């Protein structure tokens, strides 16, 4: 279906969801609603095995909230915050792998969306900023103050949020924010290669990974272990497990069906 602020394209098992509010893909309520609707569409689309989340153009993945209209009224701010939290939750919990492909600036709400992705690939042009304290803004999408310390540790999180300095792709990789830094000239091809690789993996296993890893910090280690057992039993009884063993034996790529 057509969307106002995002683009959705499919190639093989990879679907690309592009934030499309040039020049910097600023986050608006309409964009967040489109992202949520597009993710709902992609989750039920059987042919989609991997989702790539990216921004249009080369200037920014997303430069954060659209502040062109000035401060929001309290009720508008509350709605904006709730939409942001819903987007971050949806990216983190959707039952398919999500890869962020980050070019240019990645700030604020854009940073929150990108960090919630399962794999985060950065062009050598990528730049990150968590300078909310220097705007008088309290980040409230459930990322910088809720998840980030679980992702990269307390000290690194405090360094980022307290200092609020711009960070290039290399520094972001050293902090554990980014999975890989890829030279801009090779970025599109490498994102495609890795997304195709992930699209060829076992859907049941990816769901198990996402749900169980999240439970370790969102719930308890005991709940994570319960989920590990549950998913292991589901996996062992699946067609995909038998296909994976057969493909390994026959020295051929597996053809997983997600069941």
C-alpha positions in Angstrom: 0.0 0.0 0.0 1.2 3.6 -0.6 2.4 5.7 2.3 2.9 9.4 2.7 6.3 9.6 4.5 7.9 6.2 3.9 8.8 4.0 0.9 8.5 0.2 0.9 10.3 -1.9 -1.8 10.9 -5.6 -2.1 13.6 -7.7 -3.7 13.7 -11.4 -3.1 13.4 -12.0 0.6 14.5 -8.5 1.5 12.1 -5.6 2.1 13.5 -2.1 2.4 11.6 0.5 4.5 12.9 4.0 3.7 12.1 7.1 5.8 11.2 9.6 3.2 11.1 13.2 4.5 14.0 14.8 2.7 16.4 16.5 3.2 17.0 15.0 6.7 14.0 12.7 7.2 12.8 14.5 10.3 10.5 12.5 12.5 6.8 13.6 12.6 3.7 11.9 13.9 2.7 11.0 10.3 6.1 9.3 9.7 5.8 7.3 12.9 2.3 6.1 12.0 3.5 5.2 8.5 6.5 3.2 10.0 4.1 1.3 12.3 1.7 0.5 9.5 4.5 -0.6 7.2 6.0 -2.9 9.8 2.6 -4.4 10.3 2.4 -5.1 6.6 5.9 -6.6 6.4 5.4 -8.8 9.4 2.5 -10.7 7.7 4.1 -10.7 4.3 5.4 -14.2 3.9 8.0 -13.4 1.3 9.7 -10.9 3.5 12.4 -12.6 5.5 14.6 -9.5 6.4 13.7 -5.8 6.7 16.2 -3.0 6.0 15.4 0.3 7.7 17.1 3.3 6.1 16.7 7.0 5.2 16.3 8.7 1.8 19.2 10.6 0.4 22.7 10.9 1.8 22.4 13.7 4.4 20.7 11.8 7.2 19.3 8.5 8.2 17.1 10.8 10.4 18.1 14.0 12.1 15.5 13.5 14.8 12.2 15.2 15.7 10.7 17.8 13.4 11.0 21.0 15.5 10.0 23.4 12.8 6.7 24.2 14.5 8.3 25.0 17.8 7.5 23.4 21.2 4.5 21.1 21.3 1.6 21.6 23.5 1.5 19.1 26.5 -1.1 16.8 24.9 0.8 16.8 21.6 4.1 16.1 23.3 2.5 13.2 25.1 1.1 11.8 21.9 4.5 12.2 20.1 6.3 10.4 23.0 3.8 7.5 22.9 4.2 7.1 19.2 8.0 7.1 19.5 7.9 4.5 22.2 5.5 2.4 20.0 7.9 2.6 17.0 11.0 1.6 19.1 9.1 -1.3 20.7 7.8 -2.4 17.3 11.2 -2.4 15.7 12.7 -4.4 18.6 9.9 -6.9 18.8 8.8 -7.6 15.2 9.2 -11.2 14.5 11.7 -10.7 11.6 15.3 -9.5 11.5 15.6 -5.7 11.0 18.9 -4.2 9.7 19.5 -0.4 10.0 21.4 1.0 7.1 22.7 4.4 8.3 24.1 7.2 6.2 24.8 10.7 7.4 23.2 12.1 10.6 21.5 9.8 13.1 20.0 11.9 15.9 17.2 11.9 18.5 14.3 9.8 17.3 16.3 8.6 14.3 19.0 7.3 16.8 16.3 5.6 18.8 14.9 3.8 15.8 18.3 2.8 14.5 19.6 1.4 17.8 16.4 -0.7 18.2 17.3 -2.6 15.0 18.9 -6.0 15.3 22.0 -5.2 13.2 23.2 -1.7 12.6 25.3 -1.0 9.5 26.9 2.4 9.1 28.3 4.1 6.1 31.7 5.8 6.7 29.6 9.0 6.4 27.4 8.3 9.4 27.4 10.7 12.4 25.7 10.3 15.7 24.6 12.8 18.3 23.0 12.4 21.7 23.1 16.0 22.8 19.6 16.3 24.3 21.0 17.9 27.5 22.3 20.8 25.5 18.8 21.4 24.0 17.0 21.1 27.4 15.3 17.9 26.1 14.7 14.8 28.2 14.9 11.8 25.8 11.7 9.8 26.3 11.3 7.2 23.7 12.6 4.4 25.8 16.0 4.3 24.2 18.7 6.6 25.7 17.3 6.4 29.3 15.9 2.9 29.2 17.6 0.5 26.7 21.0 2.1 25.9 22.7 1.0 29.1 21.6 -2.6 28.5 23.0 -2.3 25.0 26.4 -0.8 25.6 26.8 -0.5 29.4 26.4 2.2 32.1 29.6 4.0 31.6 29.5 4.4 27.9 25.9 5.4 28.0 26.7 8.1 30.6 29.7 9.3 28.6 27.4 9.7 25.5 24.5 11.4 27.2 26.5 13.7 29.6 29.1 14.9 27.0 26.7 15.0 24.1 29.4 15.2 21.6 29.1 14.3 17.9 30.4 10.8 17.2 31.6 9.5 13.8 31.0 6.0 12.6 34.4 4.7 13.9 33.7 5.9 17.4 30.2 4.5 17.3 31.6 1.1 16.3 34.1 1.3 19.2 31.2 2.0 21.6 29.3 -1.0 20.4 26.5 1.1 18.8 27.3 -0.1 15.3 27.8 -3.6 14.0 30.0 -2.6 11.1 31.4 0.5 9.4 31.4 0.2 5.6 33.0 2.6 3.2 30.4 4.7 1.4 31.5 3.5 -2.0 30.7 -0.1 -1.0 27.8 0.6 1.3 24.7 -0.3 -0.8 26.3 -3.5 -2.1 27.4 -4.7 1.3 24.0 -3.9 2.9 22.4 -5.9 0.2 24.8 -8.8 0.6 24.3 -9.0 4.4 20.5 -8.5 4.1 20.3 -11.4 1.6 22.4 -13.5 3.9 20.0 -12.8 6.8 17.0 -13.4 4.6 18.3 -16.9 4.0 18.3 -17.8 7.7 15.7 -19.8 9.6 12.7 -17.6 10.6 12.0 -19.6 13.7 15.5 -19.2 15.0 15.5 -15.5 14.4 12.2 -15.1 16.3 13.7 -17.2 19.2 16.9 -15.0 19.2 14.9 -11.7 19.3 12.4 -12.7 21.9 14.9 -14.4 24.2 17.6 -11.7 24.1 15.0 -9.0 24.8 13.7 -10.9 27.8 17.1 -10.9 29.5 16.8 -7.2 30.2 13.1 -6.4 29.7 12.0 -9.2 32.0 14.4 -11.6 33.9 17.1 -14.1 33.0 14.8 -16.8 34.3 12.2 -15.8 31.8 14.8 -15.8 29.1 15.7 -19.4 30.0 12.1 -20.4 29.9 11.8 -18.9 26.4 15.0 -20.5 25.3 13.5 -23.9 26.2 10.2 -23.2 24.6 11.8 -22.1 21.3 14.3 -25.0 21.3 11.3 -27.4 21.5 9.5 -25.6 18.7 12.6 -25.5 16.6 13.4 -29.2 17.1 9.9 -30.2 15.9 10.0 -27.9 12.9 10.3 -28.7 9.2 13.1 -26.1 9.0 15.2 -28.1 11.5 15.0 -31.1 9.3 15.7 -29.0 6.2 18.8 -27.4 7.8 20.2 -30.9 8.7 19.5 -32.2 5.2 21.0 -29.1 3.6 24.2 -29.5 5.7 24.4 -33.1 4.8 23.9 -32.5 1.1 26.3 -29.5 1.1 23.6 -27.1 -0.4 21.9 -23.9 0.8 18.9 -24.6 3.0 15.4 -23.6 1.9 13.6 -22.5 5.0 9.9 -22.0 5.1 9.4 -20.7 8.7 7.6 -23.8 9.9 
